[in-house]
Amino acid sequence: MSERILIVEDEHAIADAVAYALEAEGFAVDVRSDGESGLRAAREGGYDLALLDIRLPGVSGIEVCRRLRAEGDLPIIMVTARDAEVDRVLGLEVGADDYITKPFSLPELISRVRALLRRRDLDRRAGDGGGIRTIGGLRLDLLRHEAWADGRRIHLTPSELRLLALLSDEPERVFSRREIMQCLWQSSYVGDERASDVHVANLRRKIEPDAARPQRLVTVRGAGYKLVAV
């Protein structure tokens, strides 16, 4: 079943463009144009994520976010104006998971949506007993925060464990540096993307038989990294 996304946006051109792009990616999308109807839909619709404009007629996006967060853990991305830093801060303070500023590119928005949904799925799987993963000679226990490589217990930092869990969620899938930073550290700054290289290098020293010749955590040049069952 397609993941369901609620768009609450009063600028029809933006709402239509975002809905079209998300539907093209396989998401099921509903659109509301004011805070009151958006809040009602979010409460009744069983959505996987809400994309919420911060300035809405009637009930503001901030108030919608505040009420939804008090009632549950629906992932929320706030849409703010470029020059409204106070709105971005306030949105995060009342419980938004991420924000994106207008004008934004649709590929960036889709990347943010996928990253947030992936974080939610990782948390759910770890919490519902799905925390044991085996990928070749690697074994992860996400509930106990433990890991083994070829039967040898290895010590991972929280960031390294999150990275390995992300890659193990879809072995052989290439994750870009930007996806890694957005999914695990909620960062979208281009300058931060190279920080993923540092975490990868540290992780390789712990999980690879020969870190100089990685076989498990493989670099796909120009694209990112993937985890291989070895």
C-alpha positions as CSV (number, residue, x, y, z in Angstrom):
1,M,0.0,0.0,0.0
2,S,1.3,3.5,-0.9
3,E,2.3,5.7,1.9
4,R,-0.2,8.5,2.4
5,I,0.8,12.2,2.6
6,L,-1.3,15.1,3.6
7,I,-0.4,18.5,2.1
8,V,-1.8,21.6,3.9
9,E,-1.1,24.5,1.6
10,D,-3.2,27.6,0.6
11,E,-1.2,28.4,-2.5
12,H,-2.9,26.3,-5.1
13,A,0.0,26.3,-7.6
14,I,2.4,25.0,-5.0
15,A,0.0,22.4,-3.7
16,D,-0.7,21.1,-7.2
17,A,3.0,20.9,-8.1
18,V,3.9,19.1,-4.9
19,A,1.0,16.7,-5.1
20,Y,1.9,15.9,-8.7
21,A,5.6,15.3,-7.9
22,L,4.7,13.1,-4.9
23,E,2.1,11.1,-6.8
24,A,4.7,10.5,-9.5
25,E,6.9,8.9,-6.9
26,G,4.2,6.5,-5.8
27,F,2.7,8.3,-2.8
28,A,-1.0,8.7,-2.2
29,V,-1.7,12.4,-1.6
30,D,-4.5,14.5,-0.3
31,V,-4.6,18.3,-0.2
32,R,-6.2,20.8,2.2
33,S,-6.0,24.6,1.8
34,D,-6.6,25.8,5.4
35,G,-5.5,24.9,8.9
36,E,-8.9,23.8,10.2
37,S,-9.6,21.3,7.4
38,G,-6.0,20.2,7.5
39,L,-6.2,19.4,11.2
40,R,-9.4,17.6,10.7
41,A,-8.0,15.5,7.9
42,A,-4.8,14.7,9.8
43,R,-6.8,13.4,12.7
44,E,-9.1,11.3,10.6
45,G,-7.1,10.2,7.6
46,G,-4.4,7.8,8.9
47,Y,-1.5,9.6,7.1
48,D,2.1,8.7,7.1
49,L,3.4,12.2,6.9
50,A,2.1,15.8,6.8
51,L,3.6,18.6,4.7
52,L,2.3,21.7,6.5
53,D,2.6,25.3,5.4
54,I,3.4,27.5,8.4
55,R,1.1,30.4,7.4
56,L,-2.4,29.2,6.7
57,P,-5.8,30.9,6.8
58,G,-7.8,30.3,10.0
59,V,-5.8,28.0,12.3
60,S,-2.1,28.6,11.7
61,G,0.4,25.9,10.7
62,I,2.2,26.4,14.0
63,E,-1.1,25.7,15.9
64,V,-1.9,22.7,13.7
65,C,1.6,21.3,14.4
66,R,1.3,21.9,18.1
67,R,-2.1,20.1,18.3
68,L,-1.0,17.1,16.2
69,R,2.2,16.6,18.1
70,A,0.2,16.7,21.4
71,E,-1.9,13.8,20.0
72,G,0.6,11.6,18.3
73,D,3.8,11.1,16.4
74,L,2.8,11.9,12.8
75,P,5.9,13.0,10.9
76,I,5.6,16.7,10.0
77,I,7.6,18.8,7.6
78,M,6.9,22.6,7.9
79,V,7.1,24.8,4.9
80,T,8.3,28.3,5.7
81,A,9.3,31.5,3.9
82,R,13.0,32.0,3.2
83,D,13.4,35.1,5.4
84,A,11.2,33.7,8.3
85,E,13.9,32.2,10.6
86,V,11.7,32.8,13.7
87,D,9.0,30.6,12.1
88,R,11.5,27.8,11.4
89,V,12.7,27.8,15.0
90,L,9.1,28.0,16.4
91,G,8.0,25.1,14.1
92,L,10.7,22.9,15.4
93,E,10.0,23.9,19.0
94,V,6.3,22.9,18.7
95,G,7.3,19.5,17.3
96,A,7.9,19.6,13.6
97,D,10.5,17.0,12.5
98,D,12.0,19.0,9.6
99,Y,11.4,22.2,7.6
100,I,11.9,23.3,4.0
101,T,11.9,26.9,2.8
102,K,10.2,28.5,-0.2
103,P,11.1,28.4,-2.9
104,F,12.3,24.8,-2.9
105,S,13.1,22.3,-5.5
106,L,10.8,19.3,-5.8
107,P,13.7,16.7,-5.8
108,E,14.9,18.2,-2.5
109,L,11.4,18.0,-1.0
110,I,11.0,14.4,-2.1
111,S,14.4,13.6,-0.6
112,R,13.3,15.1,2.7
113,V,10.0,13.2,2.6
114,R,11.8,9.9,2.0
115,A,14.4,10.6,4.6
116,L,11.8,11.3,7.3
117,L,9.7,8.3,6.4
118,R,12.8,6.1,6.5
119,R,13.7,7.4,10.0
120,R,10.2,6.6,11.2
121,D,10.4,3.1,9.8
122,L,13.8,2.5,11.4
123,D,12.5,3.6,14.8
124,R,9.4,1.4,14.4
125,R,11.3,-1.7,13.5
126,A,13.7,-1.3,16.3
127,G,10.8,-0.8,18.7
128,D,8.5,-3.7,17.6
129,G,11.0,-6.5,17.9
130,G,12.4,-6.2,14.4
131,G,15.7,-5.0,15.7
132,I,17.8,-8.1,14.7
133,R,19.4,-7.9,11.3
134,T,21.9,-10.2,9.6
135,I,23.7,-9.1,6.4
136,G,26.4,-11.5,5.4
137,G,28.9,-11.7,8.3
138,L,27.3,-8.7,10.0
139,R,24.8,-9.0,12.8
140,L,23.0,-6.0,14.4
141,D,20.8,-5.9,17.5
142,L,19.2,-2.5,17.3
143,L,17.3,-2.9,20.5
144,R,20.5,-3.5,22.6
145,H,22.7,-1.3,20.4
146,E,25.1,-4.2,19.8
147,A,26.9,-5.3,16.6
148,W,29.1,-8.2,15.5
149,A,31.4,-8.7,12.5
150,D,32.3,-12.3,11.6
151,G,31.3,-13.3,15.1
152,R,33.4,-10.6,16.7
153,R,31.7,-8.1,18.9
154,I,32.4,-4.6,17.8
155,H,31.8,-1.3,19.5
156,L,29.9,1.3,17.5
157,T,29.1,4.9,18.4
158,P,25.4,5.8,18.2
159,S,26.0,7.6,14.9
160,E,27.8,4.6,13.4
161,L,25.0,2.2,14.5
162,R,22.4,4.5,13.0
163,L,24.4,4.6,9.7
164,L,24.8,0.9,9.6
165,A,21.1,0.4,10.4
166,L,20.1,2.7,7.6
167,L,22.3,0.9,5.1
168,S,21.2,-2.5,6.2
169,D,17.6,-1.5,5.8
170,E,18.0,-1.8,2.0
171,P,21.2,-3.8,1.2
172,E,22.7,-3.1,-2.2
173,R,20.7,0.2,-2.4
174,V,22.9,3.2,-3.0
175,F,22.4,6.0,-0.4
176,S,23.7,9.4,-1.3
177,R,25.6,11.5,1.2
178,R,22.7,14.0,1.3
179,E,20.3,11.2,2.1
180,I,22.5,9.9,4.9
181,M,22.9,13.4,6.5
182,Q,19.1,14.1,6.2
183,C,18.0,10.8,7.5
184,L,20.4,10.3,10.4
185,W,21.4,13.8,11.4
186,Q,18.5,15.9,10.0
187,S,21.0,18.1,8.2
188,S,20.6,19.4,4.6
189,Y,23.6,21.6,4.5
190,V,25.8,20.7,1.5
191,G,28.9,21.3,3.6
192,D,27.8,18.7,6.1
193,E,27.6,15.9,3.5
194,R,31.3,15.2,3.7
195,A,30.8,14.4,7.4
196,S,29.2,11.1,6.2
197,D,32.6,10.2,4.7
198,V,34.2,10.4,8.2
199,H,31.5,8.1,9.7
200,V,32.0,5.7,6.8
201,A,35.7,5.6,7.2
202,N,35.4,5.0,11.0
203,L,32.8,2.3,10.4
204,R,35.0,0.5,7.8
205,R,37.8,0.2,10.3
206,K,35.4,-1.8,12.5
207,I,33.4,-4.0,10.1
208,E,35.8,-4.6,7.2
209,P,38.4,-7.4,7.2
210,D,40.6,-4.9,5.4
211,A,39.5,-1.3,5.7
212,A,41.8,-0.3,2.8
213,R,39.9,-2.6,0.5
214,P,36.3,-2.4,1.6
215,Q,34.0,-5.2,0.5
216,R,31.0,-4.6,2.8
217,L,30.6,-0.8,2.8
218,V,31.2,0.0,-0.8
219,T,31.7,3.4,-2.4
220,V,29.7,4.0,-5.6
221,R,31.6,6.8,-7.1
222,G,29.6,9.9,-7.8
223,A,26.6,8.5,-6.0
224,G,27.2,7.4,-2.4
225,Y,27.5,4.2,-0.5
226,K,25.9,0.8,-0.3
227,L,26.1,-2.2,2.1
228,V,26.9,-5.6,0.5
229,A,26.3,-9.0,2.1
230,V,29.8,-10.4,2.5
